[in-house]
Amino acid sequence: MAIAKAERLMNLALCLLGTRRPLSKRELRESIEAYLEAGSDDSFNRMFERDKDDLRELGLVIETVENLDGEVGYLARRDSNRLPPITLDAEEAAALGLAAKVWQQARLAGAASGALQKLRAAGLPEDVDPYEAHGALEPRIPVHEAAFEPLMLACRDRRPVVFDYRKATAARPETRHVEPWALECWRGHWYLAGWDRDRGAERVFRLSRITGKVRSRGTRFTVPVPDVVTVRETVASWAGETADRSALIRLRTDAGYPLRAKATSVRELGDGWDELEIPYGHGLDAWLVEFGPDVVVLEPAELRADVVDRLRAVAKG
């Protein structure tokens, strides 16, 4: 929905909810700026009728009555448009309490706090301790990347963006033109899924690899946004989470703890090296390159070749 229309519908809804008596079309036209700019009476009437139908489709109960001047008037009584009382059991209240405490950054912390206060005013129990109810530590979703906020807004507003992105195997960043779809946190890192215009394909970007500022572009999306954006599944497949094979690597002692956490077996080799067996799936070569000289691929041969090729590409860059 266009912002101008959404604002017009909101103004009409506020007028109808705020009045104590039915308002005529004439009074509504004089009260809402967008209707004053509608031009002819016919244009205004068509716009008003569409807006009234849209509000009713959204669930607003609008009454049509005769006012004192013999004109048709409109109003939306508050008692007819009030939500039913909110009833929450202890577990539901604890879940909402946890959700409100997830965000750490100031921009979303204020919104979460305000929402929690409104829920408490509507009946959310204040004596429920979410940590005792769920037996869990306080959840945290860290957001340290400067790119998070502009990308979050771009996803919300459906605005294409431009940013410089450094791949794990590249020495220098490249400019990417992206239609952003969704942001998601996986294993402590934030990822953006979207349509890469330069490559003409869906891509997932790790926010920590975005360098410089994210710039918005005042153009429209060229590709429809999928109903389901599988960010975690895509990243998991790249990281070998869905692997059905195994790779054998040498890893320097006291290095590569993420690799050790994934290993199905670890054997000490001595001389500062260990031998690990880890799941092997698409994208494992790119991940291994990040550990540089601390990792040596032993098997399979194709994985070893892919890692060597990526390291050579970085060296040439």
Residue, then its C-alpha position, 0 to 999 in steps of 0.5 A: m500500500a502506498i504511504a500516501k493512501a495509508e496516511r489518508l486511511m489512518n486520518l479517516a479512521l481517526c476522524l471516525l473514531g474520534t467524533r461523538r456525532p456522525l460526520s458528513k462527507r463535507e465535514l470529513r473532506e474539510s478535516i482531511e488534507a488529502y480530500l481537500e486536494a482531491g479536486s472535483d467532487d466526483s474525484f473526492n466521492r470516488m476516493f472516499e467510497r474506496d477508503k471507506d470500503d478499505l477500512r471496512e475490509l480491514g475490520l473497522v465497523i463504520e456506521t451510516v446514520e442521518n445527522l441533524d442537517g438531514e445529511v448522511g453521516y458516518l462514525a465508528r463507535r469505540d465500543s464497536n471497534r474495541l478489541p476483546p480483553i487480553t487474557l494470558d496464562a503464565e507461560e504466555a506472559a513469560a514468553l512476551g516478557l522474554a521477547a521484549k528483552v531480546w533486543q539490545q540496541a536502543r532503536l528497538a528497545g524503546a518500542a519493545s518496552g512501550a509494547l510491554q507497558k501497554l500489555r501490562a496495562a491491558g492485563l499482562p501479569e507483572d509478577v511472572d518472572p520469565y526466567e523462572a517460568h522458562g528456566a532460561l538465561e536472558p536471551r540476547i540478539p547482538v547487533h554490532e554491525a552498522a549496516f543492520e539498521p539501514l538494511m532493516l529499514a530497507c527491508r521494511d520499506r522495500r527499497p533497493v540498496v548499494f553496499d561494498y561487500r568483501k567475500a571471505t576469499a577476496a582481498r578487496p570488497e566489491t560493490r553490490h546492488v541488492e533488493p533486500w528481502a529479509l534479515e535473520c540471525w544465525r549462530g551469532h551472525w546477522y545475514l541479509a537475503g535478497w536479489d543481487r541485481d548484478r548477478g541476477a540471482e538470490r544471494v545471502f550476505r553476512l553483515s559483518r562483511i559489509t564495509g562502509k555505508v549502506r546507500s539507498r536507491g530510490t527505485r522499485f524492486t524488479v523481482p517479486v519477494p518470495d513468500v518464504v525467504t529461507v535465510r537460515e537454511t541457505v546459510a546452513s547449507w553453505a556451512g555444511e550443516t546439511a552435509d552427508r559426507s565428511a572431510l578430513i583436515r589438519l588443524r593447528t592446536d588451540a585454533g579453529y574452535p568453531l571447527r572443533a565444535k562441528a568435528t565428529s572426531v579429533r585426534e592429536l597428531g603432535d607438533g602443534w597439530d590435530e586431525l579432525e573429521i568434519p561434515y562436508g557440504h556446499g560452501l565448506d571450502a569458503w569457510l575453511v579459507e577463513f582460518g588461513p594457515d591454521v587449516v590444511v585439507l587432507e581429504p577429499a581431493e576436490l575440497r582441497a583443490d577448491v581451498v587452494d584455488r580460493l587461497r590463490a585468488v586471495a593472494k593474487g588480489 
